[in-house]
Amino acid sequence: MAMETENKKLDEHTVTKGVRKVFSSPSLGYYIIVKDPSGILGCLMITYEWSDWRNGLFWWIQSVYVKKEYRRKGVFRKMYNFIHGKAISDKKCTGIRLYVENNNSVAQNVYNNLGMVETHYKLFEKDFNK
């Protein structure tokens, strides 16, 4: 997934441990999948960020993936609409956020078409795994 979308090779052992950690620690987040009889079509992960300014949680959409042959067929929209419905009904949720590669205009258009807007924030990090 990361190789295809961001040209990044991930360490399989680390990723496997990370996925298992989410399954064993629901406070970290959860996964959504869309499947049909042929198998999994797409998935994403939701994690949480506390906002003191809003006294609530932002739900972060992460690790989005839709199989190539199912893109532009409503798979992401289905996942987003499901998450949006859950978020709206959760009094602790103050909004939904995600980050996207600067040059991924296709994904950015999808997010805009779903009613998400680009913020005025830039993302900075210090990655301790590099």
C-alpha positions in Angstrom: 0.0 0.0 0.0 2.7 2.5 1.0 4.9 1.5 -1.9 2.0 2.2 -4.3 0.8 5.4 -2.9 3.9 7.0 -1.4 6.8 5.0 -2.9 7.8 3.8 0.6 8.9 0.3 1.6 7.6 -0.5 5.0 9.1 -3.1 7.4 6.6 -6.0 7.4 7.4 -7.1 10.9 6.8 -3.6 12.3 3.6 -3.0 10.4 2.2 -6.4 11.5 3.0 -5.5 15.1 1.4 -2.1 14.6 -1.8 -3.6 13.1 -2.1 -6.2 15.9 -1.7 -3.4 18.5 -4.7 -1.6 17.2 -6.8 -4.8 17.3 -5.7 -5.4 20.9 -6.0 -1.8 22.1 -9.3 -0.3 20.9 -8.5 3.1 22.5 -5.9 3.5 19.7 -8.4 3.2 16.9 -10.0 0.7 14.7 -10.2 -0.5 11.1 -13.0 -0.4 8.5 -13.1 -2.8 5.6 -15.4 -3.1 2.6 -15.7 -6.6 1.2 -17.8 -8.6 -1.2 -17.8 -12.3 -2.0 -14.5 -12.0 -3.8 -12.7 -10.6 -0.8 -11.6 -7.3 0.7 -12.1 -4.3 -1.7 -10.7 -1.5 0.6 -9.9 -0.5 4.1 -8.9 2.4 6.3 -8.0 3.0 9.9 -9.4 5.5 12.4 -7.2 7.0 15.1 -8.0 9.7 17.7 -6.5 13.1 18.5 -7.7 15.1 21.6 -8.4 18.8 20.9 -8.4 21.0 24.0 -9.6 23.9 21.9 -12.7 22.0 21.0 -13.0 19.7 24.1 -13.4 16.7 21.8 -11.7 14.1 19.6 -10.8 14.5 16.0 -11.0 11.2 14.2 -8.1 10.7 11.8 -8.6 8.6 8.7 -5.3 6.8 8.0 -4.0 3.8 6.0 -6.6 4.2 3.2 -6.4 1.6 0.5 -8.7 0.5 -2.2 -7.7 -2.2 -4.7 -7.0 -0.7 -8.1 -9.8 -2.5 -9.9 -12.3 -1.1 -7.4 -11.2 2.5 -7.4 -13.7 5.2 -8.7 -16.5 2.7 -7.9 -17.6 4.2 -4.5 -15.6 2.0 -2.2 -13.9 4.9 -0.4 -17.2 6.9 -0.3 -18.9 3.9 1.3 -16.2 3.8 4.1 -16.2 7.6 4.5 -20.0 7.8 4.8 -20.0 5.0 7.4 -17.3 6.8 9.4 -19.1 10.2 9.0 -22.3 8.7 10.3 -20.6 7.2 13.3 -18.7 10.5 14.0 -21.8 12.7 13.8 -23.5 10.5 16.3 -20.6 10.4 18.8 -20.8 13.5 21.1 -17.1 13.2 21.8 -16.1 13.6 18.1 -15.5 17.1 17.0 -14.5 16.4 13.4 -12.8 14.1 10.9 -9.3 14.8 9.5 -6.8 13.1 7.2 -3.5 13.9 5.6 -2.8 13.3 1.9 0.4 13.5 -0.2 0.8 17.0 -1.7 1.0 15.6 -5.2 -2.0 13.2 -4.9 -4.5 15.4 -6.7 -6.8 12.4 -7.4 -7.3 11.7 -3.7 -7.6 15.4 -2.9 -10.4 15.7 -5.4 -12.2 12.7 -3.8 -11.9 14.3 -0.3 -13.2 17.7 -1.6 -16.1 16.0 -3.3 -17.1 14.4 0.0 -17.2 17.9 1.6 -13.8 17.9 3.3 -11.8 21.1 3.0 -8.1 21.8 2.9 -7.0 23.4 6.2 -4.5 26.2 6.7 -2.2 23.8 8.6 1.0 22.1 7.3 2.1 18.9 8.9 5.6 18.7 10.5 7.2 15.7 12.1 10.3 14.3 13.7 10.4 10.6 12.8 12.4 8.6 15.3 12.5 5.6 13.0 14.8 7.2 10.5 
